[in-house]
Amino acid sequence: MLDTWVRKSVAILAATMFVCALMVPSKAGAIEVKKMMGGGESAPSGGGGGGGAPAAKNPMNKAQQQALSDAVSNDSEQYVDQESEKKSSGGAYVDLEHAKPHIFPSASGVTVKLEATAYGAKGKKTGQQKSLVFKYKPKGSGYALDGEPTWEDVKPEK
């Protein structure tokens, strides 16, 4: 009973973290800081547009963010449970309970990557990061999973 309660609490926590991540701007623009300081228009922009455009706004409205959060929470629950079981038995696992969501909207749907640390047997960090990747297509007022989720190794940043 306690195990079920913990799993549901973790799923709720993951969904809450996911919604919070959606509400944070995708990029903090140094150009915006320059604009506030009066230097935005003459500052070069990487896009070749010649001006200091503000950082892109989140293309998803609050209802879409909540629908996506609900979909990811429901679809990831079995994977969180599987990795939790592996952890409990002392096997290698990915710590999905503390995963960082990365959201990639596109014209045809949304890709969500839950990035987490990988652990070897007996809970030793492997030094690797893995992502559980979900692809969604809009369906009515929500999102439907587009194929089975896949695992990816995360390449270290240079």
Sine and cosine of phi, psi and omega as CSV:
sin_phi,cos_phi,sin_psi,cos_psi,sin_omega,cos_omega
0.00,0.00,-0.72,0.69,0.01,-1.00
-0.90,0.45,-0.61,0.79,0.01,-1.00
-0.88,0.48,-0.67,0.74,0.03,-1.00
-0.90,0.43,-0.67,0.74,0.02,-1.00
-0.88,0.47,-0.68,0.73,0.00,-1.00
-0.89,0.45,-0.69,0.72,-0.01,-1.00
-0.89,0.45,-0.68,0.73,0.01,-1.00
-0.92,0.39,-0.62,0.79,0.04,-1.00
-0.90,0.44,-0.65,0.76,0.02,-1.00
-0.91,0.41,-0.66,0.75,0.02,-1.00
-0.89,0.45,-0.66,0.75,0.03,-1.00
-0.92,0.40,-0.68,0.74,0.04,-1.00
-0.88,0.47,-0.68,0.73,0.01,-1.00
-0.89,0.46,-0.67,0.75,0.02,-1.00
-0.90,0.43,-0.64,0.77,0.02,-1.00
-0.90,0.43,-0.69,0.72,0.03,-1.00
-0.89,0.46,-0.62,0.79,-0.01,-1.00
-0.89,0.45,-0.73,0.69,0.02,-1.00
-0.88,0.47,-0.67,0.74,0.03,-1.00
-0.88,0.48,-0.65,0.76,0.01,-1.00
-0.90,0.43,-0.57,0.82,0.02,-1.00
-0.92,0.40,-0.50,0.87,-0.08,-1.00
-0.99,0.11,-0.20,0.98,0.03,-1.00
-0.99,0.12,0.69,-0.73,0.01,-1.00
-0.84,0.54,0.55,-0.83,-0.06,-1.00
-0.93,0.38,-0.48,0.88,0.03,-1.00
-0.62,-0.79,0.70,-0.72,0.15,-0.99
-1.00,-0.01,0.91,-0.42,-0.13,-0.99
-1.00,0.03,0.87,-0.49,0.10,-0.99
-0.89,0.46,-0.45,0.89,0.02,-1.00
-0.89,0.45,-0.61,0.80,0.03,-1.00
-0.89,0.46,-0.63,0.78,0.04,-1.00
-0.90,0.44,-0.68,0.74,0.02,-1.00
-0.89,0.45,-0.61,0.79,0.03,-1.00
-0.89,0.46,-0.69,0.72,-0.01,-1.00
-0.91,0.42,-0.46,0.89,-0.01,-1.00
-1.00,0.01,-0.03,1.00,0.06,-1.00
1.00,-0.09,0.10,1.00,-0.05,-1.00
-0.92,-0.39,0.26,0.97,-0.12,-0.99
-0.92,0.38,-0.64,0.76,-0.12,-0.99
-0.95,0.30,-0.50,0.87,-0.03,-1.00
-1.00,-0.07,-0.12,0.99,-0.01,-1.00
-0.96,0.27,0.68,-0.74,0.01,-1.00
-0.94,0.35,0.57,-0.82,0.07,-1.00
-0.91,-0.42,0.56,-0.83,-0.05,-1.00
-0.91,0.41,-0.31,0.95,-0.07,-1.00
-1.00,0.04,-0.06,1.00,0.02,-1.00
0.97,0.23,0.21,0.98,-0.03,-1.00
-0.99,0.16,-0.22,0.98,0.08,-1.00
1.00,0.10,0.02,1.00,-0.02,-1.00
-0.64,-0.77,0.08,-1.00,-0.01,-1.00
-0.99,-0.16,0.99,0.14,0.01,-1.00
-0.96,0.27,0.58,-0.82,0.04,-1.00
-0.92,0.40,0.33,-0.94,0.03,-1.00
-0.87,0.50,0.52,-0.86,-0.02,-1.00
-0.89,0.45,0.66,-0.75,0.04,-1.00
-0.99,0.15,0.39,-0.92,0.05,-1.00
-0.89,0.45,0.83,-0.55,-0.06,-1.00
-0.97,0.26,-0.10,1.00,-0.04,-1.00
-0.98,-0.20,0.71,-0.70,0.07,-1.00
-0.98,0.19,0.11,-0.99,-0.07,-1.00
-0.86,0.51,-0.65,0.76,0.00,-1.00
-0.91,0.42,-0.65,0.76,0.03,-1.00
-0.91,0.41,-0.65,0.76,0.02,-1.00
-0.88,0.48,-0.70,0.72,0.00,-1.00
-0.92,0.40,-0.66,0.75,0.01,-1.00
-0.89,0.45,-0.66,0.75,0.02,-1.00
-0.92,0.39,-0.67,0.74,0.03,-1.00
-0.86,0.51,-0.71,0.71,0.02,-1.00
-0.88,0.47,-0.68,0.74,-0.01,-1.00
-0.90,0.44,-0.72,0.69,-0.01,-1.00
-0.91,0.43,-0.67,0.74,0.01,-1.00
-0.86,0.51,-0.73,0.68,0.00,-1.00
-0.92,0.40,-0.70,0.71,-0.08,-1.00
-0.96,0.28,-0.43,0.90,-0.03,-1.00
-1.00,0.00,-0.23,0.97,-0.10,-0.99
-0.83,0.56,-0.72,0.70,-0.03,-1.00
-0.91,0.41,-0.55,0.84,0.00,-1.00
-0.95,0.30,-0.62,0.78,0.07,-1.00
-0.88,0.47,-0.70,0.72,0.02,-1.00
-0.88,0.47,-0.70,0.72,-0.01,-1.00
-0.88,0.48,-0.72,0.70,-0.03,-1.00
-0.93,0.36,-0.55,0.83,0.06,-1.00
-0.91,0.42,-0.65,0.76,0.05,-1.00
-0.89,0.46,-0.69,0.72,0.02,-1.00
-0.87,0.49,-0.67,0.74,0.01,-1.00
-0.89,0.46,-0.72,0.70,-0.02,-1.00
-0.88,0.48,-0.57,0.82,-0.04,-1.00
-1.00,0.05,0.01,1.00,0.05,-1.00
1.00,0.10,0.20,0.98,0.00,-1.00
-1.00,0.00,0.04,-1.00,0.06,-1.00
-0.93,0.36,0.62,-0.79,-0.04,-1.00
-0.42,-0.91,0.20,-0.98,0.10,-0.99
-0.91,-0.40,0.77,-0.64,-0.10,-0.99
-0.98,0.18,0.95,0.31,-0.01,-1.00
-0.92,0.39,-0.31,0.95,0.02,-1.00
-0.90,0.43,-0.41,0.91,0.00,-1.00
-0.87,-0.49,0.51,0.86,-0.04,-1.00
-0.94,0.35,0.53,-0.85,0.10,-1.00
-0.98,-0.22,0.86,-0.52,0.01,-1.00
-0.98,0.18,0.66,-0.75,0.11,-0.99
-0.83,-0.56,0.83,-0.56,-0.11,-0.99
-0.93,-0.38,0.76,-0.65,-0.02,-1.00
-0.80,-0.60,1.00,0.02,0.04,-1.00
-0.95,0.32,0.53,-0.85,0.10,-1.00
-0.63,-0.78,0.03,-1.00,-0.01,-1.00
-0.91,0.41,-0.51,0.86,-0.08,-1.00
-0.99,-0.14,-0.14,0.99,-0.02,-1.00
0.22,-0.98,-0.44,-0.90,-0.04,-1.00
-0.66,-0.75,0.70,-0.72,0.14,-0.99
-0.95,-0.32,0.75,-0.67,0.03,-1.00
-0.86,-0.51,0.81,-0.59,0.05,-1.00
-0.91,-0.41,0.85,-0.53,0.08,-1.00
-0.99,-0.11,0.98,-0.21,-0.09,-1.00
-1.00,-0.06,0.76,-0.65,-0.06,-1.00
-0.54,-0.84,0.28,-0.96,0.01,-1.00
-0.98,0.18,0.65,-0.76,0.06,-1.00
-1.00,-0.09,0.61,-0.79,0.02,-1.00
-0.82,-0.57,0.58,-0.82,0.07,-1.00
-1.00,0.03,-0.19,-0.98,0.03,-1.00
-0.85,0.53,0.56,-0.83,0.01,-1.00
0.89,0.45,0.41,0.91,0.14,-0.99
0.96,0.27,0.40,0.92,0.02,-1.00
-1.00,0.01,0.77,-0.64,0.02,-1.00
-0.88,0.48,0.67,-0.75,0.02,-1.00
-1.00,-0.03,-0.23,0.97,-0.08,-1.00
0.99,0.11,0.07,1.00,-0.01,-1.00
-0.95,-0.31,0.44,-0.90,0.12,-0.99
-0.91,-0.42,0.59,-0.81,0.06,-1.00
-0.78,-0.63,0.47,-0.89,0.07,-1.00
-0.84,-0.54,0.70,-0.71,0.17,-0.98
-0.99,-0.11,0.88,-0.47,-0.16,-0.99
-0.96,-0.26,0.83,-0.56,0.06,-1.00
-0.91,-0.40,0.71,-0.70,0.09,-1.00
-0.91,-0.42,0.74,-0.67,-0.04,-1.00
-0.82,-0.57,0.53,-0.85,0.15,-0.99
-0.88,-0.48,0.58,-0.81,0.05,-1.00
-0.89,0.45,0.65,-0.76,0.04,-1.00
-0.58,-0.82,0.95,-0.31,-0.05,-1.00
0.88,0.47,-0.81,-0.58,0.01,-1.00
-0.99,-0.11,0.13,0.99,-0.03,-1.00
-0.75,-0.66,-0.43,-0.90,-0.02,-1.00
-0.73,-0.69,0.62,-0.79,0.04,-1.00
-0.89,-0.46,0.66,-0.75,0.03,-1.00
-0.88,0.48,0.73,-0.68,-0.02,-1.00
-0.95,-0.32,1.00,0.07,-0.04,-1.00
1.00,-0.02,0.06,-1.00,0.00,-1.00
-0.98,0.19,0.58,-0.82,0.09,-1.00
-0.89,0.46,0.49,-0.87,0.00,-1.00
-0.79,-0.61,0.38,-0.92,0.08,-1.00
-0.99,-0.17,0.63,-0.78,0.07,-1.00
-0.74,-0.67,0.58,-0.81,0.18,-0.98
-0.98,0.18,0.65,-0.76,0.02,-1.00
-1.00,-0.05,0.82,-0.57,0.03,-1.00
-0.98,0.20,0.71,-0.70,0.01,-1.00
-0.90,0.44,0.59,-0.81,0.04,-1.00
-0.96,0.27,0.57,-0.82,0.00,-1.00
-1.00,-0.04,0.00,0.00,0.00,0.00
